[in-house]
Protein backbone atom coordinates (compact mmCIF):
# COMPACT_ATOMS: atom_id res chain seq x y z
CA UNK A 1 0.00 0.00 0.00
CA UNK A 2 0.84 3.64 0.03
CA UNK A 3 0.40 6.55 2.34
CA UNK A 4 -2.50 7.83 4.37
CA UNK A 5 -5.48 5.56 4.79
CA UNK A 6 -4.77 2.98 2.14
CA UNK A 7 -6.59 -0.30 2.67
CA UNK A 8 -5.25 -2.50 -0.12
CA UNK A 9 -2.05 -2.99 -2.11
CA UNK A 10 -3.14 -1.15 -5.27
CA UNK A 11 -4.67 1.86 -3.47
CA UNK A 12 -1.97 4.17 -4.86
CA UNK A 13 -3.03 3.59 -8.48
CA UNK A 14 -6.21 5.58 -7.78
CA UNK A 15 -6.03 9.38 -7.80
CA UNK A 16 -7.51 11.48 -5.00
CA UNK A 17 -10.39 12.35 -7.35
CA UNK A 18 -10.99 8.66 -8.09
CA UNK A 19 -11.12 7.93 -4.37
CA UNK A 20 -13.91 10.51 -3.95
CA UNK A 21 -16.16 8.84 -6.53
CA UNK A 22 -19.13 6.81 -5.29
CA UNK A 23 -18.27 3.87 -7.56
CA UNK A 24 -14.83 3.67 -5.91
CA UNK A 25 -16.47 3.44 -2.48
CA UNK A 26 -18.76 0.67 -3.72
CA UNK A 27 -15.80 -1.23 -5.13
CA UNK A 28 -13.82 -0.78 -1.93
CA UNK A 29 -16.77 -2.04 0.12
CA UNK A 30 -17.25 -5.15 -2.03
CA UNK A 31 -13.54 -5.86 -2.42
CA UNK A 32 -12.46 -5.28 1.15
CA UNK A 33 -15.60 -6.53 2.86
CA UNK A 34 -15.49 -6.59 6.63
CA UNK A 35 -13.68 -8.40 9.40
CA UNK A 36 -13.99 -11.82 7.70
CA UNK A 37 -12.63 -10.66 4.33
CA UNK A 38 -10.17 -13.04 2.68
CA UNK A 39 -7.47 -12.26 0.12
CA UNK A 40 -8.53 -12.72 -3.51
CA UNK A 41 -6.27 -12.85 -6.59
CA UNK A 42 -9.05 -12.31 -9.16
CA UNK A 43 -10.53 -8.82 -8.92
CA UNK A 44 -12.80 -9.15 -12.00
CA UNK A 45 -15.84 -10.54 -10.11
CA UNK A 46 -15.65 -7.53 -7.77
CA UNK A 47 -15.47 -5.13 -10.73
CA UNK A 48 -18.47 -6.85 -12.34
CA UNK A 49 -20.57 -6.67 -9.16
CA UNK A 50 -19.56 -3.06 -8.55
CA UNK A 51 -20.59 -2.03 -12.08
CA UNK A 52 -23.89 -3.92 -11.86
CA UNK A 53 -24.87 -2.46 -8.48
CA UNK A 54 -23.79 1.05 -9.52
CA UNK A 55 -25.95 0.89 -12.65
CA UNK A 56 -28.94 -0.27 -10.57
CA UNK A 57 -28.79 2.48 -7.94
CA UNK A 58 -27.55 5.51 -9.89
CA UNK A 59 -29.71 7.48 -12.32
CA UNK A 60 -28.27 9.63 -15.09
CA UNK A 61 -29.65 12.05 -17.66
CA UNK A 62 -28.26 13.92 -20.62
CA UNK A 63 -27.85 17.68 -20.19
CA UNK A 64 -29.80 19.38 -23.01
CA UNK A 65 -27.23 22.13 -23.56
CA UNK A 66 -23.89 20.36 -23.18
CA UNK A 67 -25.10 16.89 -24.26
CA UNK A 68 -23.07 15.39 -21.40
CA UNK A 69 -24.32 12.63 -19.15
CA UNK A 70 -24.83 13.76 -15.56
CA UNK A 71 -25.58 11.78 -12.41
CA UNK A 72 -28.88 12.93 -10.92
CA UNK A 73 -29.09 10.51 -7.97
CA UNK A 74 -28.22 11.96 -4.58
CA UNK A 75 -25.35 10.16 -2.85
CA UNK A 76 -24.58 10.70 0.82
CA UNK A 77 -21.67 9.69 3.02
CA UNK A 78 -22.65 9.03 6.63
CA UNK A 79 -19.97 8.99 9.30
CA UNK A 80 -20.20 8.35 13.02
CA UNK A 81 -18.89 11.25 15.07
CA UNK A 82 -18.16 9.05 18.08
CA UNK A 83 -18.63 5.48 19.25
CA UNK A 84 -21.88 6.20 21.13
BELPE-V301407 format. One record per residue. N is the residue number from 1. PSI is psi as a letter, one per 30 degrees, with the letter a starting at -180 (999 if undefined). OMEGA is omega in degrees with one decimal (NA if undefined). Layout:
BEGIN
N:PSI:OMEGA, N:PSI:OMEGA
END
This chain:
BEGIN
1:a:-179.1, 2:a:-175.4, 3:l:167.8, 4:i:170.2, 5:g:-179.6, 6:k:-176.6, 7:f:179.7, 8:l:-170.8, 9:e:-175.4, 10:g:-177.0, 11:e:-176.3, 12:f:179.6, 13:f:179.6, 14:k:178.8, 15:l:176.2, 16:e:178.5, 17:e:176.6, 18:e:-176.5, 19:f:178.2, 20:f:-176.5, 21:k:-179.5, 22:e:-178.6, 23:e:176.4, 24:e:179.5, 25:e:174.2, 26:e:-179.6, 27:e:-179.4, 28:e:179.3, 29:e:-179.5, 30:e:-175.1, 31:e:-176.9, 32:f:179.4, 33:b:-178.2, 34:b:-175.4, 35:f:-177.6, 36:g:-179.0, 37:k:178.0, 38:l:-179.7, 39:k:-179.4, 40:k:178.4, 41:e:-174.8, 42:j:-176.9, 43:f:-174.6, 44:e:177.8, 45:e:178.7, 46:e:176.2, 47:e:-179.8, 48:e:179.4, 49:e:179.4, 50:e:-179.6, 51:e:-178.9, 52:e:180.0, 53:e:179.3, 54:e:-178.9, 55:f:179.3, 56:e:-172.0, 57:f:-179.0, 58:k:176.1, 59:k:178.4, 60:l:173.0, 61:l:-180.0, 62:k:175.8, 63:k:-175.2, 64:e:-177.4, 65:e:-174.0, 66:f:-177.7, 67:g:177.5, 68:l:177.0, 69:k:180.0, 70:k:175.4, 71:k:179.8, 72:f:177.8, 73:k:174.3, 74:k:177.5, 75:k:-177.7, 76:k:173.5, 77:k:-178.9, 78:k:179.6, 79:k:174.3, 80:k:179.1, 81:f:175.9, 82:l:-176.1, 83:f:-178.1, 84:999:NA
END
